[in-house]
Amino acid sequence: MPYAKDQEKLVTAINKGLDYLYRKNFADLDDQLYAYGILARSGFEVTSRARYSIDQLLSNDRPITIAPNILELDTLVLAYWVASNLNDGARMAQIAEKLTSFTVRADFKDEMTFSEGEWLDETPTASPLKTGKYFAPRYAHLLTELPNDHITKSINEILLNSRQYLANLRYRSTLTSSKLVALSMQQTNLLEGTNITVNGEATEIGPNGEMSLDLDMLRTGMEINHDASSPLYLNVKATGQRQGLGLQDRGYFVTKWWYDRNGNYIDLGNGVLNVNQGDLFTVVLEIERTKSGTGTNLLVTDLLPSGFEIEDALLETPKIDGMELDFEAGRTPSYKTGMDDRYIAHFDDTWRKGSFAYVRYTVRATHQTASVVPDAHVEEMYNPSVHGRSAMSKAIVSSE
């Protein structure tokens, strides 16, 4: 709401949507429960209808000795969220009892096998349903809205399991990532009053659950202890300059070529691009997947060196040994754009080992400067560990 240009129009649209939900008769039980939960939170009187839907779910006489599937658990979690919004303690207790009967557990340590001093890799863990570790990937994030006195042991364990499950996914959509954020924020709120020590020394926890680690700890290992009532998970974000100027192949081989306005290749063998103000160039990025298997949703980001701007123009087609480069060969980006400080392209098709693409854009040297030519960065959006970077160089723009 605070960011809406026309808040009155937005409120009108929301109210129309709520009225539609109130009048609509949904056939699917999940749709019914989700609609009733939203309406209850918005002040609509849907108690009778919501209770009827919950009772329909609870009347299922399925033997509890049979392990539930993910869809059943998700529906039970959704029903618990609705019952909580109605403040219906009786139905909350019935649902919680049913969840408890499935012997929900949150101990993930048995599945994790690793050597001392090594970080866990992205290898998928065993199926939680096969080992009794249940989760609700579609609706568990709704449970983060519940008051603390509505979070039972089984609900808390589903929250933990769901967070761990989503965190271990190799590919995550924007919606799934937002659910993970909600679950993580709920976990962060539980950190209040938690004491954490690293190698025996008390460590201060930031407002977002972050703490600082030095490079020696990452190199030699560390011992972390805490007094939290639930498991904690450490995610590490490493920042700093890259080492070396050469290209980096972590699944994609990326090369950046520069051509003058006539399509002639500019040799940067000495690592320096010497140009004059006003000169126009075509920048060509050659991308090839070197990793086996498949990947998708490839994002290309190429930051401009200081003193250059993107031009909305096409110059002479770049040539290799006198032959024009065929930009129709290989993959074609589904989206591309030039911004003030970078060029971006996105590929939504599937890449396999050997798949390649050529992309190009035009730049003009606008300011006298000596700067770094950044590396072009390519990564799979939902699996960023598979990526690649081109080599870096320097640019010197002289006055005419």
N, C-alpha and C positions, 0 to 999 in steps of 0.2 A: 503493500500500500504506500509506504513513504516514497517510493520511486516512481509511482504512476503519474503520468502527465495529467490525466483527467480522472481524479479519484471518484468523482460522482458517477461517471460512466462505468468505471470498474465495479463500484458497489452495485449498480443496477444490473450489470452482467452476472455478478455472483448471485444476486438474489433470484434472477431468472433461472440460473442453473439449479439452485436449491429448490425452487418451486417445481422444476421439472423432476428432480429426484423424488420429491414428496408425492407427486401424482403418478409417477411411473411404477408399474407393477413388474418387477424383475423376476424372470423365471429361474435364473441361476442363484443358488444359495449364497455364494460368495458375493455376488453383486448386491443381493438384498442386504446382507450384513454390513457391507462396506457403506452402502447408501444410508442405512439406518444409523451407523456410527457417525457419519458426517452430519446428518440431520440433527442427531441428538446433541452433538457438540455445538450446533448452530442455533439451538433453542427450540427446535420443532418437537412437537409431541408425537413420538413414534414408539412409545414404550410397549404398547400392546403388540404391535406388529413385530417389533424387534424380539420380544420375548417368545412369540410364536415361532419365529425362525430359529431361535436358539434351541427351543424345545424340540423342534423337528430334528435338529442335529444331535441333541442328547438322546433322543429316542432310538437312535441307531443301536441295535443290540449286537453289534459286531463283537466277537470275543476279544477281550483285551490281551489274550495270549498271543494273538497274531500281530506282528510288528506293523505299525501304520506306515503308509507311504507319505511322501512329502506333502502332497495335496491335502490329505486328511489333517495333518498337523497344522498346516497353514490355516485351514478353515477353523480349527479349534482355537488357534491363536487369535484369529479375526473375531471369533465369537466372544472370546474373553475380553478383547478390547471394547466391543460393543457393550457387554455387560458392565464393564467398568465405567463407561460413559453414562450408563443408566444408574450407576451406583447400586446395582442389583447383586448384593452380597451372596444370596442363595445360589444364583446361577453361576457366579464367579467361582464359588466353592465346588459346584458340580463339575465345571470345566477343569478346574485345577486338579481335582481328584482324578479325572480321566487322564489328564496329562501325566500326573504322577504315576499312574498305573502302567505307563509305558516305560517306566524305569529310566527317566531322562537322566543322563549323566554328562558332566562337562570336563572330564579328564582327558585331555588330548595328548598327554605326554607319551603314552604308550605307542602312539602311531609315529611319533617323531623320532627318526634315527639320524644321529649326526655325531661327528667326531668333535672332541674338545678343541675349542679354538676356531671352529668353522661356523659360518652363518648358515642358517637354513636356506636351501635353495627353493626354486619354484616348483619342485616336483610335487604333483598332486598327492595328497594324503589318501589313505584308504577311505572307502565310502563310509560316511558316518552311519548310514542306516544299517549297514552290515555289522557294525560294532556297537549298536545301541546308543549312539551319540546323535540325538535328534535335533533338528533345527527347522526354522521356518523362514526360508529366504524371501518370500513374497510379502509377509506381513509383520515380521518380528520388529521392524523399525517402528511400527505403531505403538508397541509396548513401551517405548521410551517416553511416551506422553503420560503414562500412568503415574499416579501419586505413589510414593514409596510404600504406603501401607497396603497397596493392591498388588505389589510384586512378591509373589510367593517364591518358594525355593525352586519349584519346577519352572516358573516363568523366568526367574533369574538365570537358570541354567540354559534355557532356550535362547535368551538374549546373548549369553556368552558364546554358545555354540554357533548361533547365526552369525555373529560378528566374526568369529574365527573362520567359518565357512566362506563368507564373502571376501575376507581378507586373503584367503588362499586361492581364490579364483584366478586363473591365468588371464582371462578376458573379462572385462567389466564394462557395461554400458554406463552412460552418464546417470541413468536412473539407479542402477545398482550401486554405483559409487556414492550417490546421495544417501542411499539407505545405509551404507557402511559408515558414512560420516555421522548420521544420526545415532547409530549404535555406538560409535566410538566416542561421541560427545557424551552420551549417557554414561559410558565407562569413565570418562574424564571427570564427570561430576562425582562419581563414587570415590575419586582419589582424594577428596577433601579429608584432611586429617591423616592421610597415609604417610608413613615414614619410610623413606627409601635410602639405602646406603649403597655406595659403590666402593668396593675394596675396603669396607669397614668405615668409610667416612660418610657422614650425612650429606645428602644431595638435595638441593632446592628444586622443587618442581614448579614449572611455570604455569600460567593460567590455562594453557591449553594442554597440560600434561607433558610438556617437553622438558628435557634436561640436557645439559651440555656434557659431551664426552670428548676427551682429547685424542689425538692420533695414536699415542702410545697405547691407550686402552684398546683401540680397534686392532692394533698390530699384535699385541701380546695377550689380549684377553682381559677379562674383568670378572669380579664376583658381585652380583647384584642381589640384595636382599630387601624384602619389604614386609609390612605387616597388614597388607590389604586382605580383605576377606575373600577375594576372588582372584583368579589368575590375571597377571598383567603381561602384556606383549610389547616388546620394544621394536619400534620401526625406526630405522636409521636413515637420515637424509644427509648425504655427504655433499659439501659445497666447497668451491674453490676453483682455481684455474686448472685446466687440463695440462698434463705433462706432455711436452713435445709438440711439434708442429705438424707431424705426419698424420695421414688419414687413420681412422680407427674403424675396423671391420668387426662388428658384433652381430653379424647376420646380414648386413647390407654394405656393399662396396660403393662408396660415393666419391665421385670425382667432379671437381669444378673446373670448367674451362672458360677462358676469356677470348673473345674475338673482337676485332675492330669493326668499324661501321661497314667495311667492304667484305666482311665475312672471313677475313684472314686470321689465322690462329696466332695468339700472342704467347710467346714462350716465356714462362715464368720459372725457368730452370734455376735462376739465381735467387728466387724467392721474393723478388721485388717487382711491382707493377708501376712503371714510370709513365705518367700521363700528364696532359695539360688540361687546364680548365676548359670546359665546353666539349671535351671529347665524348663521343658516344660509343658504347660497347654492348655486345650481346654476351650475357652470362649463360652458359649451358651447364646443367647438372645432369650427369650420367649416373643412374642408380641401377644396381643389380643385386638381387637377393642371392646370398651365398649359403644361407642356412637351409638344411633339409626340412621337409615338412611344408606347411603352408602358413601364410600370414595374411592379414587383411587390415583395412583402415590405416593405411600408411600416411603419415603426416610429414611433409617436407617444410622445413623452416630455414631460410637463409637470410641472416642479418646483413644489412648493408654496411660497408666500411664508412667511417666518417668522411664527409666530403662528397658523397655520392647520393643521387636521387633516382628513383625509378621513373622511366619515361614511358608513356603510353604510345609506343611506336614499335614497328618491326623494321629491323635493318636487313641488310643482305643476308641470305641464309648462310650460316657457317659452313666452311668447307674443310674436309679432311683429305689430304693428298689430291686436291683439286676436285673432289666429289662432294656435292652438297649433302649435308647431314639430313637423314630422313626422320623427321620428328613424328611421322605417322607410325613408324615401327615401334613395337613394344607397347607398354601400357600407356593409357591416356588419363590424366587427372580428371576427376569428376568436378573438382573445384580448384580455382587458382585465383590469386589476387595479389596486387602489389600495394603495400602499405608504406607509411612514411619511413619506416626503419627496417622493413623486411619484405621478403617475398614468401608466400605461403602457397602450397599445393596439397591437395588431398586426393588419395586414391581409395575408392571403396570396393575395388575388386579383389580377387584372391591372388596372392603372389606365391609362386613356388620357386624352388631353387633354379636359377637361370633366368627367371623373369626379369625384365629390364624396362627402363623408360628413359626418355630424354625430355627435359623441360628447359625452357629458356625464358629470359626476360631481358629488357633493355634498361641500361643505366646511363646516367650522364655524370661526369665529374664536374661538380659545381663550385667547390671551395678549395682553396689552396691549403694543403694539409699533408701530414705524414701520419698514417694510421695503419692499423692491423686489418687485414682482410679476413673476417671471421670464417669459420668452417660452416659448411652447409650441414644441417642436422636432419637425419631421417630416422623415424621411429614408428613402430606399430603402436597406435594410440592406446590399445587395451593390453599391450604386452611390451612396455617400453624397454625391457631388458634386451629386446631384439632391435638393434639400431645400428647406425653407422654415421661417421663424420668424415668430411673431406679434409684435405690438408689445409693449413693456414699459411698465409703469406703477408707481405706488407705492400702498402700502396703509398706512392708519393705523387701528389697532385701539385704541379707547378703552375704559376701564372703564365698566361699566353705571351 
